[in-house]
Amino acid sequence: MGFPTKVQLIQRQASEQYYINFPSAVAQAMEFSKGETVEWIVHDKRHLILVRKDVPPSPMEPKKNARA
């Protein structure tokens, strides 16, 4: 399920800035924290990839192979 989000533009005399806000449900599911730095990578004109340098640990343990 996706979360439609509008791109916002703030135009000033000498510059312009584009903003995309994360819906609260997405930010909470990703466990983002205030002031966290992320990096956007342009994959192509349809896809942006968001990269986190510091990822919180997963709350779930990885599944172990039952046939070990």
C-alpha positions in Angstrom: 0.0 0.0 0.0 1.4 3.4 -1.0 1.1 6.8 0.6 0.4 9.5 -1.9 2.3 12.7 -1.0 2.4 16.0 -2.8 5.7 17.8 -3.6 5.7 21.3 -2.1 7.7 24.2 -3.6 8.7 27.3 -1.7 9.9 30.1 -3.9 12.0 32.9 -2.6 13.6 35.8 -4.4 17.0 34.2 -4.8 16.2 30.5 -4.5 13.6 27.8 -4.5 13.2 24.7 -2.3 11.3 21.5 -2.8 9.9 19.5 0.1 8.5 16.0 0.4 7.0 15.1 3.8 6.9 11.6 5.0 3.5 10.5 6.3 3.7 9.8 10.1 2.9 6.1 9.6 5.9 5.7 7.2 8.3 7.6 9.5 7.2 5.6 12.5 7.5 2.3 10.7 11.0 3.3 9.6 11.9 4.5 13.1 13.2 7.8 11.9 14.5 10.2 14.6 14.4 14.0 14.7 17.3 15.5 12.9 18.4 12.2 11.3 20.4 12.6 8.1 19.5 10.6 5.0 20.8 10.6 1.4 18.7 10.6 -1.7 19.9 8.7 -4.8 18.3 9.3 -8.2 17.9 5.8 -9.7 15.9 7.1 -12.7 13.1 9.6 -13.3 10.6 7.3 -11.6 12.5 6.1 -8.6 14.3 7.8 -5.7 16.3 5.7 -3.3 16.6 6.8 0.3 19.7 5.6 2.0 20.3 5.6 5.8 23.8 5.5 7.1 22.8 4.7 10.7 20.0 2.1 10.8 18.5 1.1 14.2 18.6 -2.6 15.0 15.7 -4.8 13.9 13.2 -5.6 16.7 12.8 -9.1 15.3 15.4 -11.8 15.4 16.3 -13.4 12.0 14.8 -16.8 11.3 17.0 -19.7 11.9 17.1 -22.6 9.4 15.2 -25.5 10.9 17.2 -28.0 8.9 20.6 -27.1 10.3 
